[in-house]
Amino acid sequence: MDIRQMIESITREILQSMKSETQQEKREKWLYIFCDSRAHESFEDQFIALQNNGICHDILFLDGETSSWLGMHRIECGGAGKLITADEYAPIPMEVPKEYAGVILPEMDLDNAARVAAGMKGTIKAEIIFSALVLGKPVLVGEDVPGLKRADRRTLKTLTLPKPYQQLFLRHVNEMKELGVEFYPQKQLADAVIRKSMANRRSERTEAAAGSEGQVAPSAKLLTADWVKAQEEFPDGGLVLRPGTIVSPLAQDMLREKGIAVHYEK
């Protein structure tokens, strides 16, 4: 291969890689927290649904109550008021939610529910939930869980808590809801994330339009087909234009196909 061709090929690959990374950074990303390295296997369909809707996710596996794995980095917490990292590149638990749009915990146990409800830290789950709530990030938890850890179920050979503990767990769940934690059936967690993501996108588009020098369509002298094509949706199924705005024939056809009613300001 000619040296020029080789340099051109390498340059193209680098530019394509940079473009992919930039697009990846723009995509919303959520964090799943699982009890162990096998707990995520039944959630593969949810991961596919998120990917199809342009939502990224990372998985954090608990390696005990006070340690976990996020990618290749082991994260540890040393109790309330004492935070450590297992390697120099690993974030402390309190820092983890800063990089995500929200946190998803398919399972919640009695111990961690009590900690969260009381505002205590000391475990990976409790510290991440505390941090996410303080930062105003959504925390989604599976509601159809027994309140008994996977490890405890395997050790004790039982699937449910005794009734008094069940009642205590439900009290903690209600207290967590008051703090802002949202509960959904495990199978609907991805759907809840998708709904929130779509609502955020609509809100961002509305804010962007409101923050600009008037919306493009009402203020423009000519409404083009390109502008209509760029709009993902129209609020209330209508479009209000300023007097004197001209709609191109192709734009009229596209609006008609979309079922968008056009009105002029009085």
N, C-alpha and C positions, 0 to 999 in steps of 0.2 A: 504494500500500500504506500502511495506517495505520502511524504511527510505533511504536505498541505491537507490532503484528505483526512489523514489521521487527526491533525489538530482540529479540523472542522468538525469531525465526528465527535471528538471529546468535548469540544465547546458546545455542540448541540445537546449532548447528554447532560452536561452541567446545567445549561439553561433550562432544559426540560425538568431536571431535578429540582431546581430552584423554584420553578413555576408550580410544580406539584406540591412542594412544601408550603408555598404561600397559600395555595388553595386549601391545603389541609388545615392551616392555622385559622382560616376564616370559618371553618366548619365548627359548629357547636360540639362540645365534648362533655360527656357525663362520666361519672366514676361509679362502677359497680363494686360493692364490697361483699365478698363471699367468705364463708366460714373456713373452707379448705379448698384445695386444688381440684376437687371433683365436683364441688357444689354448683359450678356454672354450667355443667353439661346439659341440664334440662332447659337452659335459657338460650340455646343457639338460635331458635326461631325469633326470639326477641331481638337478638343482635342483628339478624338479617333485616328485620323490620326497621330498626334504627338506621342501618346502613342505606337502605332503600330510600329513606327520607332525609338523607344528607346529614345524619347525626353520628358523630364518632363516640367511641367509648373506650375507657381503660378498665382493667380489672385489677383489684387489689385482693390478694389472698391472705387471710389471717393465718399466722403461724403460731397462734396462741393468743392470749388476751392482750398482751402488751407488745406483740411484734407482728409484722406482716411483710408481704412482698408486693412491690409495685414495679412491674417489669423485672429488671435485674437488680433492683435496689431493695435492700432490707431496711424497713423502717421500724424503729422501736420507741416506746415511751416508757419512762421510768417512774410513773406515778404522778400524782397531782403536784404541780410546781416544779417538776424535774423532767426535762425533755432531752433525749439524746438521739443521736443518729448512729446507725450501724456502719455506715460508710460516709465518706466526705461529700458524696454527691446526692445522698438520700435526703429528702425533705423531712422535717419533723412532722408528726401527725397534724399539728395545728396549721401548718402551711399547705397541706395537701389540697383542701377545697379551693384555694385561691386560683388554681389552674383549671377549674371545671365550672360548667354552668350549673351543675347540681350533683347530688349524691343519691345513690340508690342502694338500699340495704334490703335484699329479699327476705332476710330473716332477722328477727329481733328476739333476744332472750331476756329472761327476768332480771338477771344481773345488770346488763347494760341498760335496760329500760329504767331500772331504779336509779342508776347513775345519771342518765340523761334527765329524768324527771326532777332529780334533786340538784341539777346543775353541777354535778361532780364530773371529774375527768379520771384519768388513771388507766384507761384501756383505749385501744385504737379506735373502736367504734364510738365511744363516748367523746373522745377528744375531737374526732373528725366531725361528728354531729354538732358539737358545741361550736366549733369554728365555723361550720357552714351556716348555722343559724345566726351567729353574730354578724357574718358577712352578708346576710340576706339571701343566701343561696337556698334553693329548694331542697328539702330532704324527703325522699320517698321511701316508705317502708312497707314490706309485705304484711298485710293484715291477717291472712289465714295461716298463722304459724302457732305452734304449741307453746312458745315461750321457753322451751327447753333446748339447750344447745345440741348441735349434732353430735359432738363428742360425748356429752352426757347421755344422750339417747343410746349411743352405742355401748357405753360403759354400764349403764343401769338397765339396759334392755327394756325400756319403756318409752312410749311415745307421747305421753301427756303428763302434765303437772297434776298433783293432787288438787282438789277443788279449792281449798283455802289459798294455795299458791296461784291458781288460775284467777281467782278474784283479785288478788294482789297485783298480778300482772295486768289485768284489765284496768285497774286504777292507774297504774303507771302509764298505760297506753293513752288514757284520757288526759293525763297530765302532759304527756308529750304532744298531743294534739293542740293543747292550749299554748304550748311553746312554739307551735308552727310546723311541727312534723306532720306530713301527710301520709295517710295509710290507704293502700289499694290492694286488691287481690294480686297475688304474685303474677298471675297470667296477664294482668292488665297494666303492669308497671311500664312496659315499653310504650303502650298506648298513651299512658299519662304523660310520658316524656315527650312523645310526638305532639300531643295537643299543646303542651306548654311551649315547645319549640315553635310551632306554627303561630301561636299567639304572640310570642316574642318577635317573630319576623314581621308580623302585621304591625305590631307596635313600632318597630324600628322604621318600617316604611312610612308609617303615618307621621312619626316625628321628623323623619328626613324631609318629607314633603312640606310639613309645617315650618321647618327651619329654613327652607330655601326661600328664594324671592318669589313667593307665590307658586302654586302648582303649575307644572309645565302646560297642561292642557288648558286651563282657564285663562292663563296669561298670554299664551302664544297666539299669534295672528293666524297661524295655519296649524291645524291638527293633522298630523301625519299618521300613516299606517304603522311606521316604525314605533311611534310613541304608544299606540294602542297595543302593539305586539309585546312591548316591554312590560306592560302592566299585567301582573299575575292575576289580580282580581279587582273588582270595582265595588266599593262599599254600597250596600243597599241596591246593587244591580243597576245603578244609574250614573250618569256623568253630567255635571253642571258646567256649562261654558259661559264665558263672558260675552256680552253682545259684540258682534263684529267678528267673532272667531269663525274661520272658514274650515270646514271639515272636508278633507280630500275624499274623492269618490272611493278609493281603496279603503280608507279608514272607515267610511260609512258602511261598506260591505262587511268589514271585520267586526264592527260594533253590532251590526245586525245579526251576524252569525253567533256572536257571544250573547245575544239577547240583552244588550245594554241600551237602556233608554236614555236619549240625549235631551237635555233641557237647557234653556238659556236663562241666565239671571235676568230678573226684571229690573 
